[in-house]
């Protein structure tokens, strides 16, 4: 029997995780993380933390396990919210869910759990953990995709370390969402039919511009539409001295100026928009919908293109700087000039894409077999071998 602290979020997944651990005979403690106080930016009554906390308490009482709330809002503001503001201000698009797991759930929260004497921390993530027994007696931990391909959440955990994985359990990783809901219903857990929470990790459903306006003030600017035959997309014959030069060329984003297109509208701040975004542009009269292909936060200009196949949206290669590189499987880390065939994704729930990793001085190229839409700076790319996530990085 092990002592396991479960992060009870007030949702069905963590409720069933706690139930399963109790059934397995572990000593289970439920801990609810309170990470946000400011309700002024959430959309009315959607995912208020109070309701979630209450549901978590009811589940804990039903299961007969101790329950307490920990207030991590100071750490959350410092490590997640401030980082988000800083990234958006620079015209980048952070992923708060990935950061939240790395910085809060599996760092601050895990330390609290271990201080309570826990052997493990468990969460309701749809992923699995594998263990490789090494010849020297040590263990290597694997982060594996969840069995439910529709709900697999391994991507959100792409920044976890061997040390964090060694202390983690994922009780529902072998189950599908319908199976999880059935277990909750069969055991009369109050969360059985509760909708999945949406929005920012722990904050709830927010209008991102409203949230960002706390720090980043509205600033009127222009929207420029760039035609699909702009000179930036001309593929002239180019010769390269080596593969690294070729990849660098492929990974470079086109550079735009206002003279490259026509002004088609106005916006309230380039820092509120992200590459690939369609909503919120409020520009009509185009044959196909407009998508954001680039933002210039210094000049406060948004560049757009018509249709989801606009060449400004598509790129084959991306770069991860050395300091943004993370290997879950440290034993598989590439050395300079080494390559690896993988499958990769640049956003949650994107089907895995064939790609080649190229390690160079100062970072790593991810070269996809096919062009990808809306490769976005600040987001995470994660790479897999079969169903194992072995590494990830922040897109430069």
N, C-alpha and C positions, 0 to 999 in steps of 0.2 A: 504493500500500500504506500502510495506517495501523497505528499501534501501538494495540492495543485491550486493555484489562484487563477480563477477565470475572470477575464475582462467581460463582465456582464454589461452589455450596452443597452439593454431594454428591447432588443430585437430577437427574432425567432432563432437565428443562427447561434448566437452565444448562449441562449437559453437551453437549446438542445445539446450544445457542447457540454454545458454544466451537468445536464441530466445524464449523458452518456458516461461521463467521468465518475459520477456518483454510482451508477450501475456497475462500473468496473471495480468498485470498491475503494476508490481513492478518497482521501480527506479533501473536500472541496470547499473553497472560500470564494464568495462572489464579491468582486470589487467593481464599483461603477466610477468611471472617470468623468469628473466635471471639468470641462475645458473651456467653457465659454459663458460669459455673463450677459453680454450686451445683446438684448433681444431687439434692439431698434433696427437692426439691419436684416433680421430674418423676415421672411414673408409670413404674415400672420398665421400663428398656430401650426405651422408645418414643422414638425420635428423639434418641438421645444424640449429642452433637456430635462425639465421637471417631469414631464409625462414619461420620458424614457427611464428616468431614475426610479419613478414610481413602479413602472412595469418590471424593472430589474429587481426591485425589492419584493414584489408579489411573487415573482418566479423563485427567488431565493427562499422565501417562506414556504412556498409549495414544495420545494425540494428538500427543505429542512437543512439548509446550509447557512453559515454565518454570512452577513452582508455588511459592507460599509462603502461609503463614498469617499473618494480622494479628490481634492481640488488641485488640478494641475493647470489652472488657467494662466498663472504667471509664466510657467514654462512654455505653455502653448503659444501665448502671445509673443514671447521672446523668440522662440525657435521656429514657429510656423508662420504666424501672422506677419511679423516684421519682415521675415524672409520673403513672403509673398509680395508685400508692398514694394520691397526693394527690387524684386525681379520684374514686376509689372512696370515699375518706373523706368527700368532700363530697356523696356520693350521686349522682355522675355516672358515666357508663360510657364510658371512653376507647376508642379503637381503636388498639391498639399497632401493628398492621400498617401503617396509614397513616403513623403517626408514625415508625416504623422506616425507612420509605422516605425520608421527608423529612429526618429527623435523622441517620440512620446510613448507609444505602446510598448516597444521593445527596448526602451532605454530607461526613461524616468519611471514609467509604470513597472517595468520588470524589476528595477532596483528596489522599489517599495515592496513588491511581492516577495523578493528574495529576503528582504529584511524581516518580513513576517514569518520567515522560516520555510518558504515554499521550495519544493524541489523543482517544480516546473510552473511556467505560465501557459495558460491555454486561451485560445481565441476561437471565434466562430468563422475563421477564414476557410474558403473552399480551396484548400491546397493540402499537400501531404509532405511528410518528412521521411526521408530514407536514411539509413545508417550503413556505412561501409566500414567493416572491421579491417583495419590495416595490419600488415604482418608484424609491426612493432607493438601491437596492442592498442594503439591509439584508434580513434574513430573519426571518420569524415562524414559530415552530415549533408544530406541532399535536400534541396527545395524542389519538390515535384508538383506538377500541375494537379489541380483537383480533378476527381473522376468526372464531375459534371462539367463538360466542356463549355456549357452555356454560362456557367457561373465561376469558372476558374479564376482565382484571385492571386495567383502566384506573382503576376506583374506588380501588384501593389507592395509585395514583399521583396522586391528585387534588390533592395539595399541591405538586406539582413546579412549578418556575419556568421561565421562558424560558431562563435561563442554564444550569440543570441539564439541560433538554431538549437544548440545543445540543450538549452533550457526551455524549449518551446514544444507544445503539443497542439496538433490540429485535429480535434476529435471528429469533425464532420467531413474531412477531406475525401473520405471514401464514399460519401453519400451524394445523392442529387437533391436539389432544392425541394421537389415534391416529397421525397422521402423524409427530409428534415421537417417539413410542415406536418406530415402524417404522424411522426413521432411526437411532435408538440401537441397535436390534436388528441392523440390517443392518451396522452398523459395530462390532459386538461391544463396545459400551460397557457397563460393569458395572452402570450405573444403569437399563438399558432397562426392566426390569420392577419397578423400585423403587416402592413406594407413595408417593403424595404425602404430604408431611409435614403434620401437623395440629397445632393448638395455637397457643400464642403464638409470634409471630415470633422465631425463633432460640432459644427456650427449650425448645420441644418441647411434648409433650402434658402438661398439668398440670391438676390439679383446682384450679380458680380459688380456691375458699375456702382450700385448703391453701397456695397461693401467697401469697394476701393475708394469711394469718395470720402471716406473718413480721413484718408491721408492724401490721396491724389485728386487734386481739384479739377473740375471740368475746365476744358480749354478748347475753344472752338478752332477747328481746322478744316482742311479740305479733303475730299475723297477724289482720288484720281483713278480713272479706268485706263488700264494699259492693254492695248490690243494684242491678240495672240501672235501676230507677226512682228512684234517689236524686235529691234536688232539684237537685244540681249539673248534671244532664243535661237539665233542663227548658229548652226553647227558647222563652222568652218573647219577645214582640215587642220588639225594641230598635232605636232609631233612632240613627244615627251622623252626626256632622257631616261626616266625610270618609272616604275609603277607608282611610287609615292607621289611624284609630280602629277601623274595622270589622275590619281585619286583626289589630290588636293584641288585640281581643276574641277572635277566632277562635284566635289562637295561645296564649292563656292556658291554662295547665293548671288543671283543677279542684283546689280545695284541700279536703283531707279532714281529719276529726277522728274519733277512736275512736267517738264517738256516731253516726257515719253508718252504721255497720254492726254486725256481731256478731263477737266474737272466736271464731276457729275453730281456732287453733293457736298454736304457738310457733316461734321461729326463733333462730339463733345470732348474728345480726348483720345489721341492715338494709343495711349497706355491702357485703355479699356478693351482694346481689340487684340485678337490673336490670329495667326495665319490659319487659313481654312475656314474662318468664321463667315457665316452667311447672315445670321440674324443681327438685327440692330443697325444695319446700314441705311435702311429706309430710302433706298434709291429705286425708283420704278422706271418703266419704259425700256428696259433692256430685253433683248430676245431670250437670253438665258439668265438665270440668277447671277448676281455678282458675289464673288468670294474674295475675302482678304488674301492677297498674295504677299504683302509685306507691310510693315509699319515702320515709320521713321519718327521716333519719339522726340528727337532733337528738333526737327523741323515741324513736328506735329502734323504729318501727312499720312493718310492711309492709301495704299495702292491696292487696286482690285482688278480682277479679271472675270470675264464672263464664262460661266460653266465650270463643272467640276473637273474637266479635262484641260483647263487652261494651262499652258506650259509653265506659267509662273508658280503653279501649285506643285509641280512634279519634279522630283529629284531622286537620283539613284543612290547617292553616297552621302554619308554624314560623318562628322568627326567628333570624337570625345577626347577632351584634353586629359592629360595625365591625372590632374587633381580631381577630375570628375569621374574617374574610372573605378569600378568596384567589382571584385571577383568574389562571388559567394563560394565558389570552389577555388580556393587559393592555389591548390595543387595543379590546376589546369591553366593558370595564368600564362599568357603569352610573353615571350621575350621579343626584343626588337628584331624585325625582319621575319618573324614567324607568322603563319596564317592559320586560320581554322574555319572549316565549313560549319555553319550553324543555321538555325532558324531564329528569326528575330521579329520583335514587334515594337512599334513606336508609340502605341497607346493601348489602353486597356480594351480587351475584347477584340482587338484587331486579329484576324487569322494570322498565324505564324507565316512568315515570308522567308524564302531561302536567301541566305546572305553569306558573305565571306568576311571574316575579320582580318585586318592587316595591322600588325603592331609596328609602330614607327617611333622614332625619338619624339617624346613630347605628347604621345597619345595613341589613339587607335581609330582606324577607319572602319566603318561598317558599310560594306558595298553590297547592295541588294541586287538580286538577279533582275528584278523588275523595278521600274520607277515607283516611288512611294508618294502619296499625296500628303501635303501639309506637314513636312518635317519641320518641327517647331523647336526653336532654341529654348532651353530651360526645361523641356520635357525629358523623360527618361526613355532610353532604348534598352531593351532587355533581350538577352540571347540565350538560346536553349540548345541542348543536344537531346534529341528525342523529347521526353516530357520533363526533362530536368532543366531548371533555370540555373545557369552557371555563372552569369555575370550581368552587369548593367552599367550604364553611364549616363551622365547628363549631356544632352545634345548641345554642342557649341554653336 
